[in-house]
Amino acid sequence: MSTIRNTIKRIFSISFRRFFQCIEVVHRESRKSSIYILFDMFFSYIKYGTGYLDYLTFGFVNLDSSVRKTYMNMNMNLSLVRNLNHKDYRYLLDDKIEFNRLFADLLGREYINISETDEATFRSFLAKHRVVFAKPISLFGGEGIIRLDVDNLEDISLVYSKLLEEKKYDVEQQIVQHQRMNLLSDSSVNSLRITTLLVDDTVYVLYTLVRISDGKSYVDNISSGGMYCPVDENGIITADAFCDARIEYLTTHPQTNTVFKGFRIPCYDEAIDLVKKAALRLPQVRYVGWDVAIAKTGPVLIEGNTIPGYDMPQNYKHLGKYKVGILPKVREILKDEYNI
């Protein structure tokens, strides 16, 4: 029944502008007819459970059935979430305040919950940390996050009341990003998405991506116009950045002109150690996409996502010569624990 519900939701969530834009992009790159692409998209959805955005991102127009079978789809991803992430414990990651409490020693920054404090405490926090970020406790993708620069605030009482009204209870000290990460973009923290699978007492890294701001926004989320690159086990970016909003690949950053491919992420081994420590702290939630910032002082946790992305690590221009998806790796890690 869950598969049927997800299918219905996907049908009603279709953006026809985006749908035909995807067909045009695939047509332009592949030189295959739009009619062929349209029918192949429908076939791929029925056969492999891939939506039109997946069809584009996965490069399915260029792949035969033997390779298409290696790609994880949305329903498989959600099945992993249901089976590996205990529903009674997901709130510890989904709620930003609960997350901060559980991983306080791994955050590398101070925070307050203004729903549990008074205005005087809020003012003291602002006096100590001149730039802070206020976040809704349960939204994702950078939605609702605002940056507060104390020097530009005219009425702190009004700001405090508005944050309470909008339920932006989580107020956090600004992360000062590592100088080398500023070379990618200095308008935001450029975070790593490191997704882990926990089997018994062993933490496996499924994939790592780095998300980069477009240079105009103070968040790096893909849904906010950012871009992403794959990162290998040595902490090196291995391919051009993909901007989902514009459906284009970028060799260099449009603002900083930094070349993406070959860029080395600082403190990468320490970032891996950090997420492994976090994963072992909450063994009831075994499949997590951790967001990590490389701060001036080293890696720090930003948040944990209980529904990790399956599409970004399967971007066909980011994969190797044989364009294999992540499904074989997931099956190898989990063995026969779940049939996906």
Residue, then its C-alpha position, 0 to 999 in steps of 0.5 A: m500500500s505504501t508503494i501505491r500511496n507514494t506513486i499517487k503522491r508523485i503523480f500529483s506532485i509533477s511540475f509539468r514545466r519541470f517535466f518538459q524541461c527535463i525532456e528538452v535537456v535529455h533530448r539536447e544531450s542525447r540527440k534522441s527524439s523527444i517522443y522516444i524520451l517521453f515513452d522511455m521515461f514512462f517505461s523506466y517508471i513502470k520497470y525501475g520506479t524512476g521519476y522524470l527527474d531521476y531519469l535525467t539525473f541517472g542518465f537512463v537514456n544512455l543506459d541499458s537494462s543491466v545497468r539501470k537495475t543497479y540504481m536505487n529508486m525512491n521506494m527502495n530508499l523509503s523502504l530502507v528508512r522504514n526498516l532501518n530507522h526505528k520510528d520511535y527514535r527518528y524524532l531525535l534527528d528530525d527535531k533540531i533541538e533534540f538533535n542539538r541536545l543529543f550531539a551537543d559535544l559534536l556541534g562545535r557551537e552554542y545554541i539556545n531554545i528560545s521556547e524555553t528561555d526568556e527575552a533576556t537570555f536571547r539578548s545575552f546570546l546575541a551579545k555574545h554571538r554577534v551573528v546567529f542563525a534561527k531555524p524552525i525545529s523540524l523543517f529541512g532543505g534550508e527552509g525557514i532559516i534566517r541569518l541575524d546580524v546583531d549590528n543590523l537589528e533595530d528592535i530585538s524585542l520584535v525579532y524575539s517575538k517574531l521568532l516565537e510566532e514563527k516557531k523558529y526556536d533553535v538559535e545557533q552561533q554562526i559556524v566560522q568556516h575553514q579558510r580553504m572551504n571559503l575558496l569554494s564559496d564564502s557566502s555560506v558554509n559548504s557542508l558535506r553530506i556523509t551518508t552512513l549505514l550501521v550494521d551491528d557495531t560497524v559504520y559504513v560510509l555509503y557516499t559523500l557529497v559536498r554541497i556548495s552555495d551559489g555565492k548569493s545565498y547564506v545556505d548551501n541547500i540544493s533546493s535553495g539554488g546550491m550545487y553539489c559534487p561527489v567526494d571520494e574516500n580521500g576527500i577529493i572532489t572527483a567531478d564537476a558540480f551539478c546545479d539542480a535548479r538550473i539543470e546544468y554542470l559547472t566546472t568552476h564556481p561562478q563567483t569564486n572561479t574555483v575549479f571543482k574537480g581535484f579540490r581537496i576537502p580539509c580535515y576529511d578523515e576527521a569528518i568521517d570519524l565524527v559521523k561514525k561516532a555520531a552513528l554509534r550514539l544512536p544505533q536505533v537509527r541506522y541509515v542517516g545522512w549527516d551534514v557536516a561543516i568543516a569549521k575553522t576548528g575542524p569538522v562539526l555536526i550540523e544535522g542528521n537526516t533520517i531520509p537520506g537522498y538516493d538521487m544525488p549519489q547516482n548522478y550519471k556524470h559523477l559516476g565512474k566509467y561503468k555508470v553503476g548505481i549505489l544499489p549493489k553497494v547497499r546490498e553488499i553492506l546489508k547482505d541479506e538483511y533486507n530484500i531491496 
